[in-house]
Amino acid sequence: MKSYLLTGLAVLMLSICVPRANAQIQEFDLLNAPLDVSPAFRSFENTYYLADSLAEFNEKTGEGSIKYSRYEYVTRQAFNNMLGVIRPVKANEFPTTEYEEAPKRSFKVELITDKTIRIKAISGPQLNQNEASLLLVNGKAEQHRNAWKYKKVEGGHQYYNENGSVTIYQYPWRIEFKDAQGRLLTKSVHNADFTDSTYTPVMPFSYVRRASDYSRSYSAAFSLQPGEKMFGFGESFTQLNKRGQRVVLWTDDANGTQNETMYKPIPFFMSNRGYGMFIHTSSPITCDVGKYFNAVNSLMIGDDELDVFVFLGEPKDILDEYTELTGKPSMPPLWSFGLWMSRITYFSEADGRKVASDLRKNKVPADVIHFDTGWFGVDWRNDYQFASDRFDNPSKMISDLKKDGFHISLWQLPYFTPKNTLYPELVDKGLVVKDFKGNLPYEDAVLDFSNPETVDWYQSKIGNLIKMGVGAIKVDFGEAAPVNGIYHSGRTGFYEHNLYPLRYNKAVADVTKDVSGENIIWARSAWAGSQRYPLHWGGDAANSNTAMAASLRAGLSFGLSGFSFWSNDIGGFVMKTPESLYRRWTPFGLLTSHSRTHGAPPKEPWEYSKDFLKEFRLADNMRYQLMPYIYAQAKQCTEKGLPMVRALFVEYPNDPGAWLVDDQYLFGSDILVAPLFEEVNERAVYLPAGEWIDYQTGKSYQGGWHNITAGEIPIIMLVKSGSVIPHIKLAQSTMEMDWSQLELKVYANNQKQANGVVYLPGKSDLAELTLNSNNGKYELVTDPYKGEVKWKVSTYNDK
């Protein structure tokens, strides 16, 4: 085992095993509690190296070194108040001739694209620099589209282009980013920034050396400006604007959707000032976004190497740049955009055939039937085999259901209990994560996806199911990779824990695409790069109004983290959904990129009242009729790294009000959705500037705040005036849809032109639609498919 790959492990073990004093009690962390690295930057035991000055710099290569000054915490008492403050300290190593008191460490600026800058710094020797990164497309970030110019400025060096500038100052050392107009976006903070300006002890840009094991971690501290807002960080259930919050980026089984932990933390965020950042590591990260000191964004990174990408531009630019770097998804299959019918759980072939029959009998359009934890011989005991006593002929069942327009989804997980028949094989072949002694860290055996042999073994099991005709695999769990495990990669869980969901997502997506040719999974956990493997859903929501609202915030935050596709359990997961809640959640869930009913039974709409069945069917019919709009918007998202569930400010970055809204969203680019989070028929809705037309009632509104009453479907939907929304004739599955006849419905008032997009299954390119008004009647200017499609043009107010 290479010792350098164990960096950070001793500290990690210390954080797990050592009690923390809290007033009169002692608190111990529980198994797989999120790892917060921030206490290391507040310890009196550790040594801190503050970035002080630029020692060398080569403007042609962007390479140089930073001189770091050595500090420690000391106490200071004033008026019966004790503070821990940092003060310079001499070296404590012996022999004194062998170690630097103020070390110089390598630093580099890479100009990746005309909007992307990479900052790299190290705190010590890096022995594995040539390792490809799973987080990046093709394992590396290549420099291209580079239009930067250089000039020497007073006290430093500047690179600039039409998008902005990056300046590196010698002393005090800092790196500063400005936009094209010369407005400061953000800058690294130096100790001199706080010496005379505040009594609050603030840790500037630095790294810590722990006394416990000599491991090192960076704190990349950047300035925050008045009014600055911060978004992203993954599928976060807390307030959408993360300014004033502390975010721990550690993959966790969140056990719900209303707490601060995350199934899908993503080390990426964007600011309303016109920049974003991606922290390129899989180590634990704690981001104090102005919570402790409101003028500083402290990115406390477990890694002993700093690797941060900075993106310049508006939200769409930032998302495009970030996903060019870490990957854009390819299109999921058309059938995946239909309704997924599920519960915990269908136990038998008879169950599956009955729900399929009932869906068609009740005229509830659907494309997927999901078998959750009960398709094995023993519920939850995953062995990749249909229970022979409950599934007479699973291959025939799958084939028969597919003929009727249904694909099958199957649940599984990467943990194997001791009673699982596959357990001995996995242990004997060494395909699982080990501990320091070579034993298992848990009672369960956990697949080690860093081992190619494990991936081969696992993909053979999944591949057999896909060959049977299974459409998608539910990639559940993945958040509990042992933090104290030893992995085949040579790393510990300090680096592999967060990487585990990405490896897991990739393994399933790759074999599914290899066998079926389709890019589809249904996953709960994720890390940066997982957006390449769609799609993900939002975890185990409670059956409550607040859980519904938190789910939307999570979907918005996830979309602002580079993910185009996202779903949630319609109605909530934990118990039988109250009908009134299910009624309001249904259209919200049907107006996300993908839609699945799932959770404690019953979930089938005919198991509720006749009125509810009618309302569910009405909302579901709307989704199926909107399929050409949904499919085209999805294609556009894959090309530009945009989310289907979209925060208003992505489309309207110059509207200050758009940055404040977290309880409504844009579904694609043209439809604004405001769910009903309480048992009411109207709510306040914020509309960006321009005219908006109610999809259900046809009533028009101008930008600003309005109290709007929902239509027959209990949700508020408005279409941006000047939009063309393509529709298709209602069908009971996407397989039955006739794409040779589409209706182009124009939502416009007194506008000479209306625009939209369309994307036909099997085609390679997205087509733009332009319709001009001729004496009040809209006509298609150019047929993008040259007669392949029979177009019907209508307007929203046609009778």
N, C-alpha and C positions, 0 to 999 in steps of 0.2 A: 504493500500500500504506500502510495506516495504521500509523505507527510504534509506537503504543502496543500494538498487537496482537503485536508482536515481543518483548514483555517476556520476559526469561529466556532468549532465544535465544543471546546471546553466551556466557552462562555454560554453557549446554548444549553449545555448540560447544567451549568451553574444556575441559569435562569429557570430551569425546570425543577431542580432539586433543592435549591436553597430557599428557606422561608424568607419572606419579606415582612419586616416590621411595619405594622400599621396601627398606630396608637397602642392599645392594650392587647391587640390580637395578632396572631400570625396567620398569614394566608399562603396556601400552597397552590401552585398552578395544577390544573387537571390535565389529563392526557389530551394532547393535541390542542391545548389552549393556544390562541394566536400569539406568536412571538413578537413582542414589542422590543425593538432594539434601543429605544430612546433612553432608558435608564443608564446606559453606558456613558451617555453624554452629560450625566448629572452626578457622576460618582467621584468621591474624594480619593478613591484608590487609583484612578486612572491618570494617564498623562495625555495631554492634548497638544496637537501640533497645528497651529494657526497659520493659514496661508498668508505670508507676509509680503514678499516681493518677488518680482520676476528676475530670476538669476541670469538666464540666457534665453534668447529667442531668435529663431531663424524665420524671417518672414516668407521665404520661398517655400519652405516645407511646413510651416506652422508648428514646428517642434521647438521645445524649450524646456525650462525647468523652473519650478517654484521653490523658493526658500521658505521653510516652515519654522516658526518660532515656538519654543517649548513652553507650555503653561501647565498649571495644576489648579485645582480648586483649593481655596483657603476660606476660612470663616472671617466675617467682619460683623461686629456688633455695633449698633448705633441706636440709642434711645430704646433699649430693651427689645430690639429687633435684630435677629441674627440672619445674615445672608451668606450664601455660598457664592463666592466670586472667583474669577480666574485671574491668576497672577503669573508673571514669568517665573521660571524655575530653572535651576542648573541641571546638568546631566546627572543621572544617578547610576550609570553603568560603570563597570570596572572590567578590564583596565581602561582608564580614561582615554588612552591614545587610540582605542580601537573603534570608537563610536562617535557619531556626530551629535552635537548638542542641538544644532539647527540644521537639519538635513535638507539637502536639495533633492527634489524628486521630479521625475519626468512629467511633462505636461504637453498636450498637443491639441491643436485646433484643426479639424478637418472640414473642408467646405464640400459637403456631400452633393447638394443641389443648389439651385439659386435661392431656395427657401429653407434649406436644412443645414444646420451646423452641428458638428459633433465635438464634444469636449471630453478629452480623456486625461486622467491623472492617476498616478499610482502612489501608494504609500510605502511600497517596498518591492522587492524583486517579484516579477511575474514570470513563472516558468512554463505556462501553458498558453502562450499568446496566439498560437496558430490554430487553436481549436475552433471549429465552425460553430456558429450559434444557431440553436434551434429557433430562436426568437425572430431571426432575420430571414428574409427570402434568400434562398441559395446560401445561407449560412454567413453572409457578410454584407457589409454596406459599401457599395461601390460609388466612387465619386463620378458624377456626370451632371449634365446641364449646368455647368459651372461658369457663371458670368461675373465672378467676383473680381474686383480691382483692389489694389493695395495702396495705402499711403501712410507715411510716417506722420504721427500726430504728436503734439506736445505730451511728453510723458508716456508714450506708448505706440501701439501699432493698430491700424484699422483696416479691415476689409469691408467693402461696401458694394452694393449694386442697387438696382431699382426697387428692391423689396425692403432694404434696410441696411443696417451695419452691425458689425461686431468689433469691439475695440478691446484690446488687452493692454492694461496699464501696468507700468513697472512698479511704482510704489505710491500709495498702498496698492498691493496687487489686487486687481479685480478684472473681471470680464463683464462687458457691458453690451446690452443689445438695444438697438433703437429701430424704429420703423422708418419708412421711406421719407417721412416728413421730419425726421430727427427727434421725434418724441421718445423719451426713455420708456422702454418696455419693462426691463428688469435688469438687475446687475447683482453680481456676487457681493456679499457684504464682508467688510474687513473690520477687525477689532477697533481700528481708529474711528469707525462710524459711531461707536458707542461710548468711547472713552469719556467724552465731555458732554454728550447729548442726553444721557439717560442714567438714572440710578439703577435701572433693571439690569441684572446680569444676563447678557445674551451671548450665546455661542456663535461666533461667526463661521465663515467657510473654513473647514478644518477636518482633521481626522483624529480619531481617538486610538490610543494604544492601551489595551486592557492590561491591568496588573495580573489578572487571573491566568492568562495564557499567552500574552504578548500578541494576540490577534488584533487586527486593526479594522476600523470601519470609518467611512466618510460621512461627514455632514455637509452637504452642499447647500449652503444658506444663500437665498436670493431675496432681493427686496420685493416688498409688496407696496402698492400705491393706494392712496385714498380712493375708495369706490371700486377697487379691483375685486373681481369675482373669479372663482376657480371652479372648474367642472371636469368630470371624468372620474378617474381612479377605479373604473370597473363598475360592476353591478352593485351599486351602493344604495341602501335603503334609507339612509338619512337624508337630510335636506339636500336638494340638488346642488346648490351653491356651497362648496366645501370651505369657503373662507370662514375662519374661526373654528374649524374642526381639526381634530387629530385623526388621521386615517392610517390604520395599520394594514399594510398590504401583505397578508398571509392567508393563503387559501384555507377556508374553514367550512365545516358543515354548519351553516348558520342556524339550522333548526328553526327556520322561519324567515320572514321577510320584514321584520320590524325591529331589528337590532343593528348594531354597528359592525358586526362581522360580515364576511362576504364569501359566497361560493366562488365568485369570479373577480377577485381583485386584479386590476390591471395597472402597471406602473407608468401610466400616461395621463396627462391632464392638459387642459387648455385654459387660457385666461381671456377675459373679455377685452384686454388691452391689445390683443393681436399676436399672441405667441402661445406655443404649446411646448411641453417637454415629455420625453420618453426616457425613463431610467432603465438602461439596458443591463439587467441582471435578473437572476432568479433568487437571489438572497432575500431575506426578510427586509422590509423597508417600512419605516414609520415617517409619515409626512405631517409635520405640524404646520398647518396652513394658516399662520397668523393666530393660532389659538393661545399660545403662551405669550408671544410678543407680536402685536398685530401688524407690524411693519416687516416681518420676516417670514418667509416660507422655508422651513428647515426640512430638507430631504435627508433623513438619517438612514443611511444605506448600510446593510450588513456587510457588504463586500469591501475588501481592502483595495479595490480598484474602482475609480469613478469613471463611468461611461454614460454620458447624457447627450441625447440629441435634442436640439432646440429647433422649433419650426416657426417660421414667420408667416403672418397672413391672417385672413379671416377664417372662421371655423371650417368652411368647406376646403380652403387651401390646406389647413393644418391636418384635417382628416385624410385628405388625399395624399399628402406627403408622408404621414405616419403609416398609412396602409400600403403605400408603395414600398416602404422600408420593411414592414413586418408581414405584409401579405393582404391581398384582397380575396374574398371568397369567389369561387366559381358558382354558377347558378345551381341551386337545388332543383330537383325534378319538379315538373308541374304538379304532379299529384300531391306533393308535400304541402302545397298551398291550400289544399282542401281541408275540411274538418277532420281532426283526429278524435275518435271516440274512445274513451278510456275510463277506467275506474280502478281502484284497488280491490279486487283484481278479477279478471275473467279466468276461470280455473280449467276450462275444458273446451274441446272442440264444439260441443253442444252450445256452450255459452257464446262462443265466437260466431257460430252460424246464426244463433237466435238474434244477437244484437245487430248483425248484418241484415237479417230479414226485417227486424223491427224498424231499422233506419229507413229502409226502402218502403215499408208498409206505411210508415208515418210521414213519408215524403220529407225527411230531414236529410239534405244533401251531405255526403261524407265520403272521404277517400281512404281513411286509415282506421283500422281497428288495432288497438294496442293491447297486448297481453303483458301484464305487469309481473308481479313476483310469483304468480301461481301456476306457471306453465311447466314447472319442474315436478319431479316426483314428490319433493317436500317443499312447501312454500318457503321462499327466500333462499333455498339451498341451490345455488347456481351450478348446474353441471352441463349446460348447453344441450340438454336432451328433453324433448317433449315427453311428459308423463304418459307411458304406454297404456295405462288403465283409463285415461281420460281423453286421449287423442288417438282415435282409431287409425287415422291416416293423415298426419299433418301435412304432408306434401300435397295430397289431393285437396285438403281443406284450403290451403294457400292458393292452389291453382283455381279452385272453384270460386273463391272469393275475389280473386283478381279478375275473373271473367265478368263479375258483377261490379267491377270498378273499385274494389277494395284492396289496398296493400296492407301488409301485416308488419307491425312493429313489435319488437321483443325486448323485454327488460333483462339486464344482467348487471353485475358489478365485479370489481377486480379483487375482492377479498374472499377468502375461502376458509370456512370454519373447519375445525378438526374432524367433524363428522362427514364432511364433503368427500365423496369418493375420489375426487381429483387431488385432494390434499397430499397424500403420500407421494404421488408422482411429481408434483410441483416441488416438494421439499427435497426428494431424492435427486432430482435433476438440477437443483440449485437455481430455480427460476424465480425465487422470491427474495425479498429484501431481508438482509441479515442484521444482527446486532454485533457489538464488538467481539463477542465470544464465538460468533458464528451460529448462534441460535436465532430464533424468531423474536422480534421485538414485541409482538402481540400474540394473543392466542390464535388469531387468524393468520393465515399465510397471505401476504400481500404481493401481488405480481410486481416484478422489477422490470419496468418497461425501458430501463436504460440498458438492459441485456438483450442483444439481438436474438438470442435463442428463445428468450421469453416471448418476444414479439412474434417470432415464427410460430411458436406453440399456440399462442393466443389467437393469432390470425387464422390458423388452420381451423380452430373451433368456430370462430365467427364466420369464416369463409364458407364452411359447410352449411351454415344457416342461410347465408345469402344465396348459395347455389340451390337451396331448396325453394327459393323464391321469396324469402323474407325481404321486405323493402328497406327497413331501417332498424338499427340497433339503438336501444336506449343506453347511453353511456352514463350510467348513474354513479353517484359518489365520486371518488377520486380526490377528496380533500384531506385524507388522513394518511398520506405517505409518511412513514415514521421519521420524525425529525432526528432521532438518534440512530437511524439505520445506516448501514454500510451498503452502498449500491455498486452494481457492476461497473458503473462509470468511474469508480474510484473516489467519488464524492460522498459526502454525508448528506443527510436530510436538510442541512443548513442551506444547501444549494438545490437539492433534488425535490424537496417538498413542493415548492411552488411550480417547479418544472413538470411535476408529475401529471397534472391535468393536460398539459400540452402534448406530452408523450402519449397519454391515454387517448385523447381526441384523435391524434394523428394515426395511431394504430388501427382504430376502427374505421376512420374515414378512408384510409389508404386501401384496406382490404375490400371495403364496400365498393369503392370505385373500381378496383382491379377486377372484381367479379361481375358487378352489375353495370358498371360504367356510370353510376350516379353518385353525385357528391352530396351525401346526406348522412347525418347522425342526429341523435337527440340527446344533448349532453347537459349536465348540471354544472360542472366545474370548468374553469378556464384560466389561462394566463395569456400574456401578450403573445400573439401569433395564432391563438386558437380560432380567431375569426376566419382563418383559411379553411376551417373545417365546420361548416354550418350544419346544424344550428343548435342554439342553446335555449334552455327555458329557465324560468325564474325560481325554482325551488319550492319549498313547502309552505305556501302562504296559509295563514289562518283564514277562517271564514268570517271576515269582518270588514266593515267599511274602511277601517284604518289600514288593514292589510292590502285591500284593493288599491288604496291611494299610494301606499308604500311600493307596491308592485309597479305602478306607473313610474314613480321616481326612479326605481331601479332600472326599468327599461330605458328611460331617457338617459340615465347616467351611463348605462352599458353602451347605448348607441353613440354617446360622446366619447367612448373609449375605443372606437374603431370597429364595432360590430354592426353589420347590416341587419342581421336576422335575430329575432328574439321572440319568445312566447312566454306564456304564464298559465298556471292551472286555473282555468275559467271557473269561477265560483269559490276558489280556495280549496285547500287540500285536506285539512285535518279531520273534519267531521262532515256530516250531511249538511249541504249548503241550504241555509234558509231561502225559501223561494223568492222573497223580495230582493235579497242580495243577488241571487243567481240571475234574476231578471235583469238587473242593471249591469252586472259583470259581463253577461253574455255578449252584448254588442261591443264592449270594450275589448274583450278577448278576440272577437271576430274581426276587429279592426287593428290587429297587429300583424306582423309579417306572416306568422303561422299561428294556428289556433288548435288548442287541445282542451277538452274537458277531462279532468283527472282529479282523483282524490277519493275520499271515503264515499262509499256508495250510499244512495244511488246518484249517478251523474246523468243518466239518460233522461232526456226531457219528457218522455212519455210517462216516467215514473212520478211526475209532479202533476199539477192540475191541467185540465184541458186548455185553460187560458194561457198557462205558461208554455205548453207545447206549441200553441199557436204563435206566441211571441218569440220563442226560440227559433221556430221555423222561419218567421219573417226576417229576423236578423241574419240567419244563416243563408236564406235565399239572396239577401242583399249582397253578402260576401261573394257568393258564387256568380251573381250577375256582374259584380265589379271585378271579376277575375282578370280581364284584359288590362285594367288599370293596375291592379296589384302586381301582375306578372311583369308589366313594363317598368313599373317603379322599382321592382326588385332588381331587374337587369341593370337599370341605371345606377342603383346603389352599388352593385358589384363592380362597376366600372370606375366609380369615383370615391369609394370608401365611405359612402353615406349610410345613415341608418334609416330603416323604414319607419320606426317610431322615433320621431325627430323633434328635438327641442325647437321652439319657435325661432330662437336666435340664429340657428344654422342657416335658415332662409332669410332672416331679417336682422343681420348683425348691427345695422345702424339704428335699430329701434330700441331705445333704452328699456321700454316696457317688456320687450320680448325676452330680455335676460332675467326677468323676475318671476316668470310663470313656470310652475312645476306641476300643475294639476291639469294640464291639457297639452296637446301635441299635434304635430303635423303627421298625417299618415301618408308618407311619400311627400311630394312637393306641393300638392294642390288641394288636399283635403285637410281641414282642421277639425280635430275631434276633442270634445269636452265631455268626459264621462260624468255620470251622476254618482257621487260618492256617498250620498245620503238618500233617504226615501223621500225624494222631492221630484217635481216635474220641471223645475227651472233652476238655473244657476247663473252666476256671473261669469261671463266669458270675455277674455281679452282678445281683440282682433288687431293684428298689425294694419298699417295704413293701407287704404284701398277699399274696394267693395268686396263683400263676401255674401254668398247666396246659400241659404239653408237648403241642404240636400233633400230634406223631407218635406218642407213646407213651401219652399220657393221664395220665402221672404228675404229681402236684402238688408244688409247692415253695412255701415261705414266703419272704418277703423276706430278703435277705442273700446271702452268697457260697455257691455250690454247685459241686461238680464234676459236670457233667452229660454223659451219653453221648448222642451223636447217634443219631437213628433211622435208618431205611432210607435216607432222603435225607441226605447228609453235611453237615448243618447243624443247629444247635440253634434251635428256634422254640418260644416259649412265649406263651400267650395270657393276658391279664389276666382273672382270674376275674370273672364278672359281665358278660362281653362276648358279644355276638351277632355271629357272623361269617357274613355271607351267602355262599353258594356257588351255583354254576350247573353244570348238566350239562356234562361235557367235550365240547368241539367242537374241530375242527382249525383253526378261525379264528374271530375275533370275529364275522365276518359270519354264521356258522352258529349262533351262540348263540341259545337260546330264553329271552328275558328274561321271558316270561309264566309261567315256572315256576322258582322259586328256593327253595333250601333254607336255612333259618335255623338254623345250628348254634350251640347254646348252650354256652358254656364257663362253668360255674358249679357250685359245690358248696354245697349247703344255703343258697342265696341265694334270697330271695323274688322278686327282680327281676333281669332282665338287659337290657342296652341295646346298641343299635348304630345304624348309619345305612345307608341304601341310596339309590342314585341311578340311575334308569332312563334309558337313552339316549333323547334327544329331549325329556326333561322339563326344566323350568327350575329346579326346587327340589330340594334335598336333603331326604330324608324321614327322620325319626327313628323308630326301632323300640323299642318297650317290650314286653317279655314278662314276664308274671307266672307264678309257680309255683302250680299248683293240684294239691295232693296229689302233688307231685313231678313233675308234667307241666307244661311251659311252654306258655303260650298267648299269642298276639298280642293285646294290649289293643285297639289300633285299627289297622285296615287303612289305611295311608296312600294306597293306590291304589284303594281301593273296588272290589275285585273284578277289577282288571286283571291281577293277578298271583295265581297259585295258589301259596300258601305251604306248604312242608313244614317242620315244626318238628321238630328232632332235638336230641340232646345229644351231647357229644363222646364219651361212653362207650357210646352205643348200638351194638349189634352189627349 
